[in-house]
Amino acid sequence: MDRFFRYKLDHILFWALTIFFHAYTRTTLINNAGVGQFVMEIVLRNSLLALAIYISLLVVIPQLTRGKILSAVFILLASLVFYVVMMNAHHVYLYGYILDGANHINFFSSTLYNGSIVLFYVSFATALHLSKQWSLQRELIRKIELEKLNAELEYLKAQINPHFLFNSINSIYFQIDKQNTSARETLSKFSDMLRYQLYECNGHEIPVEKEISYLKNFVELQRLRKDENYTIEFSCAEMVNFTLPPLLLVPFVENAFKHVSNFTEKKNVIKIDLTKTGNLFRLSVLNTKDNAQRVSENGGIGLKNVKRRLELLYKDRYLLDVVDSTENFEVNLELKINSN
């Protein structure tokens, strides 16, 4: 079904049947007016019909969804009237001039006929379109529920006696000499990260401050593993009053540390930048890479999975730009968010 809609086979089938039915009912024109007039009737009528239908689908429905009711009604009526006027004019030309039957032209009945035709087809096409959108929406909800179920299963697998884990961390913490503040702070950051993953990532969304705190702790722990030949920059503007799906940003940062270069003669660089402008949240992650190194499939499995998650959760409300150049690998993510 997805492939059927993806390649617009529904549109092709609709117009094939519509044009065939109309041509079948007008075959008498071939003998009475000639092939040229027959073709003109088919092309003109179905072109005007297509114009009215796609104005309804592409203009009127989006206007209604945005609450612009008066504008939508005006555009719809204008398209219907245009169809009726043009078809009436064509009937005058065809039946009055070509077939010499002016006495048989009744403008009221012609207007009623053309109006009912265009109203029927526009209503029918709109109903099909809305049914299609409803079907796609149900499929999307089903996929989101499936993703959620899989995530919950993975989460349950990962919860290996968390109380024992935190008790062990606390025991290790108090066994570290009080003078060794660096080791204690590192263990504390690690404990905060585990607590975030195990206890605070259960909901659909979390405050952005908690996600950023997790990122900061992650970057600081990764920084400990790198020597002075690595430059790691983490900049973040003030972020308040909005939420994000938990652990949405982490794969991009993990990917940078995973694929960063390992130069000995020059600096290896990782830059992470988070900003917010209006209702747009932006994440930019850049890392240098070896000339021979190329990240497969735009970042490998991690980024492939997060792209799928973005598509399910944000649909048309995100932009993801992945640039894999000779020297750098860069990811730029932009999300349209709803401020609380």
PANUKOL-373870 format. One line per field, with one value per residue (C-alpha): residue number from 1; chain; x, y, z. Coordinates in Angstrom, 2 decimals. Example, Ala and Ser with C-alpha at 12.3 -4.5 7.8 and 13.67 -1.06 7.14 Angstrom:
<nodes>
n = 1	2
chain = A	A
xx = 12.30	13.67
yy = -4.50	-1.06
zz = 7.80	7.14
</nodes>
This chain:
<nodes>
n = 1	2	3	4	5	6	7	8	9	10	11	12	13	14	15	16	17	18	19	20	21	22	23	24	25	26	27	28	29	30	31	32	33	34	35	36	37	38	39	40	41	42	43	44	45	46	47	48	49	50	51	52	53	54	55	56	57	58	59	60	61	62	63	64	65	66	67	68	69	70	71	72	73	74	75	76	77	78	79	80	81	82	83	84	85	86	87	88	89	90	91	92	93	94	95	96	97	98	99	100	101	102	103	104	105	106	107	108	109	110	111	112	113	114	115	116	117	118	119	120	121	122	123	124	125	126	127	128	129	130	131	132	133	134	135	136	137	138	139	140	141	142	143	144	145	146	147	148	149	150	151	152	153	154	155	156	157	158	159	160	161	162	163	164	165	166	167	168	169	170	171	172	173	174	175	176	177	178	179	180	181	182	183	184	185	186	187	188	189	190	191	192	193	194	195	196	197	198	199	200	201	202	203	204	205	206	207	208	209	210	211	212	213	214	215	216	217	218	219	220	221	222	223	224	225	226	227	228	229	230	231	232	233	234	235	236	237	238	239	240	241	242	243	244	245	246	247	248	249	250	251	252	253	254	255	256	257	258	259	260	261	262	263	264	265	266	267	268	269	270	271	272	273	274	275	276	277	278	279	280	281	282	283	284	285	286	287	288	289	290	291	292	293	294	295	296	297	298	299	300	301	302	303	304	305	306	307	308	309	310	311	312	313	314	315	316	317	318	319	320	321	322	323	324	325	326	327	328	329	330	331	332	333	334	335	336	337	338	339	340
chain = A	A	A	A	A	A	A	A	A	A	A	A	A	A	A	A	A	A	A	A	A	A	A	A	A	A	A	A	A	A	A	A	A	A	A	A	A	A	A	A	A	A	A	A	A	A	A	A	A	A	A	A	A	A	A	A	A	A	A	A	A	A	A	A	A	A	A	A	A	A	A	A	A	A	A	A	A	A	A	A	A	A	A	A	A	A	A	A	A	A	A	A	A	A	A	A	A	A	A	A	A	A	A	A	A	A	A	A	A	A	A	A	A	A	A	A	A	A	A	A	A	A	A	A	A	A	A	A	A	A	A	A	A	A	A	A	A	A	A	A	A	A	A	A	A	A	A	A	A	A	A	A	A	A	A	A	A	A	A	A	A	A	A	A	A	A	A	A	A	A	A	A	A	A	A	A	A	A	A	A	A	A	A	A	A	A	A	A	A	A	A	A	A	A	A	A	A	A	A	A	A	A	A	A	A	A	A	A	A	A	A	A	A	A	A	A	A	A	A	A	A	A	A	A	A	A	A	A	A	A	A	A	A	A	A	A	A	A	A	A	A	A	A	A	A	A	A	A	A	A	A	A	A	A	A	A	A	A	A	A	A	A	A	A	A	A	A	A	A	A	A	A	A	A	A	A	A	A	A	A	A	A	A	A	A	A	A	A	A	A	A	A	A	A	A	A	A	A	A	A	A	A	A	A	A	A	A	A	A	A	A	A	A	A	A	A	A	A	A	A	A	A	A	A	A	A	A	A	A	A	A	A	A	A	A	A	A	A	A	A
xx = 0.00	2.87	4.33	0.86	0.60	4.32	4.21	0.84	-0.79	-4.04	-4.04	-3.21	-6.01	-8.52	-7.81	-7.65	-11.14	-12.51	-11.20	-12.26	-15.82	-16.13	-14.72	-17.12	-20.14	-18.96	-18.20	-21.14	-19.17	-16.78	-19.54	-21.42	-18.57	-15.35	-12.37	-10.92	-14.01	-14.14	-10.53	-11.14	-14.12	-12.13	-9.04	-10.86	-13.37	-10.83	-8.23	-10.76	-11.86	-8.25	-7.74	-10.79	-9.84	-6.18	-7.09	-9.29	-6.60	-3.53	-5.00	-8.44	-7.72	-4.42	-6.26	-8.93	-6.34	-4.79	-8.19	-8.59	-12.19	-13.35	-10.33	-10.82	-14.53	-13.82	-11.11	-13.31	-16.31	-14.12	-12.73	-16.23	-17.63	-14.65	-15.30	-19.02	-18.43	-15.78	-17.82	-20.93	-18.94	-17.63	-21.13	-22.33	-19.46	-19.85	-23.64	-24.60	-21.90	-20.39	-23.55	-25.90	-28.23	-28.49	-32.22	-31.46	-29.03	-30.58	-28.20	-29.99	-29.84	-26.28	-25.19	-26.97	-25.35	-21.81	-22.14	-23.28	-20.46	-17.68	-19.19	-19.45	-15.89	-14.36	-16.27	-15.36	-11.66	-11.55	-13.12	-10.54	-7.73	-8.91	-9.33	-5.78	-4.46	-6.40	-4.91	-1.38	-1.92	-3.07	-0.03	2.24	0.62	1.05	4.74	5.23	3.54	5.76	8.87	7.74	7.19	10.62	12.20	10.46	11.66	15.21	14.87	13.70	16.61	19.01	17.58	19.76	19.03	19.59	19.44	22.37	24.20	23.76	24.64	27.84	28.67	28.07	30.33	33.08	32.57	33.17	36.17	37.90	40.20	38.56	41.62	41.02	38.24	38.69	37.88	34.91	33.50	33.93	32.11	29.38	28.89	28.71	26.12	24.02	24.09	22.93	20.19	19.00	18.90	17.20	14.74	14.12	13.80	10.52	8.25	7.70	9.45	11.63	12.75	15.55	17.72	18.00	18.97	21.65	22.95	23.31	25.19	27.55	28.34	28.87	31.26	33.20	33.65	34.76	37.17	38.98	39.77	41.41	44.86	46.00	46.00	42.20	40.21	36.67	34.29	30.81	28.70	25.07	22.75	20.15	17.46	14.21	10.48	10.42	10.80	12.47	12.21	14.81	18.22	17.40	20.60	23.07	23.70	25.00	27.52	28.48	29.07	31.51	33.64	33.45	34.63	36.91	40.35	43.47	46.10	49.44	50.89	47.88	44.82	41.81	38.65	35.13	32.69	29.20	26.87	23.25	21.13	17.49	15.89	12.15	10.61	13.66	16.14	19.45	22.21	25.50	28.16	31.46	34.47	37.66	38.32	41.25	41.49	41.09	38.20	34.68	31.63	29.35	25.69	25.82	27.08	26.43	23.68	23.42	22.52	20.36	18.25	17.96	16.89	14.11	13.12	13.05	10.80	8.35	8.34	8.75	7.62	7.74	9.02	12.73	15.70	18.75	21.82	24.77	27.99	30.76	33.68	37.32	38.46	35.30	32.08	29.29	25.70	23.22	19.82	16.94	13.72	10.47	9.53	6.50	7.40	5.53
yy = 0.00	2.40	1.79	2.28	5.76	6.58	6.29	8.08	4.98	6.05	9.27	7.40	4.89	7.64	9.65	6.59	5.55	9.11	9.82	6.41	6.81	10.33	9.29	6.35	8.62	11.03	8.57	9.94	13.16	11.28	10.74	14.00	16.52	14.72	13.33	16.81	17.98	14.66	15.07	18.74	17.76	15.09	17.26	20.45	18.85	16.70	19.48	21.82	19.00	18.29	22.00	22.12	18.87	19.75	23.26	21.53	19.05	21.31	24.69	24.41	21.55	23.10	26.42	24.68	22.91	26.31	27.70	29.99	28.99	32.07	31.96	28.23	28.64	31.54	29.62	26.51	28.46	30.33	27.07	25.57	28.67	28.79	25.18	25.81	29.01	27.43	24.28	26.32	28.35	25.16	23.70	26.86	26.50	22.73	22.29	25.74	26.47	23.11	20.97	23.85	23.11	26.52	26.05	23.04	24.89	25.62	27.63	26.67	22.93	23.24	25.09	22.57	19.66	21.07	22.22	18.81	17.10	19.22	19.12	15.33	14.79	17.32	15.78	12.24	13.08	14.94	11.96	9.64	12.00	12.26	8.47	8.07	10.55	8.75	5.42	6.84	8.44	5.12	3.40	6.07	5.66	1.90	2.30	4.76	2.32	-0.49	1.65	2.55	-1.12	-2.08	0.78	-0.30	-3.88	-2.70	-0.46	-3.38	-5.50	-2.73	-2.45	-5.07	-4.51	-0.71	-0.53	-2.90	-0.86	2.45	0.92	-0.40	3.03	4.65	2.10	2.82	6.56	6.39	4.11	6.76	8.98	12.32	14.08	12.56	14.99	14.39	10.69	11.41	14.00	11.62	8.84	11.28	12.31	8.67	8.02	10.99	9.64	6.20	7.69	9.77	6.75	4.44	6.69	9.86	8.56	6.71	9.47	10.55	13.86	15.45	19.02	20.07	21.07	17.42	16.27	18.95	18.04	14.46	15.64	17.73	14.80	12.57	15.06	15.50	11.75	11.44	14.34	12.31	9.64	12.10	13.66	17.23	16.64	16.84	20.08	19.51	22.49	22.38	25.54	25.84	28.83	29.13	26.49	26.60	25.99	23.18	19.43	16.83	13.07	11.56	10.61	12.12	14.17	11.72	9.58	12.62	13.41	9.75	9.52	12.46	10.83	7.47	8.72	11.60	11.64	10.42	12.82	13.04	15.97	18.29	18.88	16.62	18.69	18.06	20.99	20.76	23.74	24.03	27.12	28.15	30.91	31.36	27.93	26.52	24.38	23.66	21.17	21.27	18.58	18.57	16.31	16.07	12.79	11.02	11.37	7.62	7.40	7.63	7.17	4.70	5.55	9.03	7.99	4.26	2.41	4.94	7.88	5.72	4.74	8.28	9.50	6.94	8.15	11.76	10.79	9.09	11.79	15.02	14.12	17.49	19.47	18.74	19.22	16.98	17.84	15.41	16.54	13.98	15.88	14.94	16.46	16.84	15.05	17.45	17.00	19.89	19.21	21.69	20.97	22.93	22.84	23.80	26.04	25.40
zz = 0.00	0.76	-2.69	-4.25	-2.70	-3.12	-6.90	-7.16	-8.62	-6.96	-9.02	-12.23	-11.65	-10.80	-13.95	-16.18	-15.08	-15.22	-18.71	-20.02	-18.69	-20.11	-23.49	-23.62	-23.07	-25.79	-28.60	-30.64	-31.14	-33.43	-36.02	-35.41	-34.99	-35.91	-34.04	-33.39	-31.49	-29.61	-28.44	-27.55	-25.40	-23.56	-23.00	-22.02	-19.67	-17.82	-17.66	-16.05	-13.76	-12.73	-12.03	-9.73	-7.95	-7.29	-6.15	-3.58	-2.52	-2.59	-1.63	-0.03	2.41	3.69	4.14	6.22	8.38	9.14	10.15	7.13	6.47	4.52	2.25	1.61	0.81	-1.57	-3.46	-3.70	-5.01	-7.48	-8.90	-9.21	-10.90	-13.29	-14.32	-14.90	-16.92	-19.13	-19.76	-20.51	-23.04	-24.60	-24.85	-26.63	-29.08	-29.57	-29.64	-30.91	-33.47	-34.49	-34.27	-35.08	-32.21	-30.55	-29.97	-27.81	-25.47	-22.07	-19.87	-16.67	-17.34	-18.67	-15.53	-13.32	-15.16	-15.16	-11.56	-10.37	-12.31	-10.86	-7.35	-7.47	-8.68	-6.29	-3.36	-4.43	-4.92	-1.60	0.18	-1.38	-0.39	3.21	3.39	2.13	4.73	7.45	6.35	6.30	9.71	11.16	9.70	11.18	14.61	14.34	13.53	16.41	18.81	17.51	17.92	21.42	22.30	20.98	22.89	26.10	25.61	25.09	28.13	30.27	29.04	30.03	33.55	35.20	38.86	38.87	42.67	42.94	40.30	42.13	45.50	43.95	42.53	45.91	47.56	45.04	45.50	49.26	48.77	46.67	48.71	49.49	48.16	44.75	43.80	40.08	40.36	42.62	40.19	37.28	39.09	40.08	36.45	35.43	38.16	36.96	33.40	34.50	36.65	33.69	31.38	33.88	35.65	33.65	30.09	30.57	29.22	25.65	26.26	28.93	29.70	27.39	30.36	31.43	27.95	27.76	31.23	30.06	26.95	29.07	31.34	28.32	26.73	29.98	30.37	26.76	27.27	29.94	27.34	24.96	25.24	24.65	20.90	20.91	21.00	22.24	22.20	23.68	23.47	24.44	24.52	27.26	26.76	28.73	28.38	25.87	25.80	23.61	23.21	25.56	24.17	20.78	20.52	22.03	18.89	16.99	19.74	20.19	16.46	16.57	19.26	17.53	14.15	15.15	13.52	15.24	13.95	15.70	13.77	14.11	16.26	16.24	16.66	17.91	17.98	19.46	19.31	20.52	19.84	19.90	17.83	18.25	17.81	16.03	17.94	16.23	16.95	15.06	15.55	13.65	13.92	11.91	10.16	8.54	4.78	4.28	6.72	5.38	7.54	5.80	5.15	6.61	10.00	10.19	12.05	14.91	12.70	10.47	13.48	14.79	11.33	11.44	14.90	13.70	10.80	13.16	15.84	13.85	10.31	8.43	11.43	11.11	8.80	8.96	6.91	6.94	5.25	4.82	3.31	2.92	6.23	8.33	9.17	10.11	11.20	11.38	12.91	13.05	14.95	15.09	18.75	20.78	23.70	26.94
</nodes>
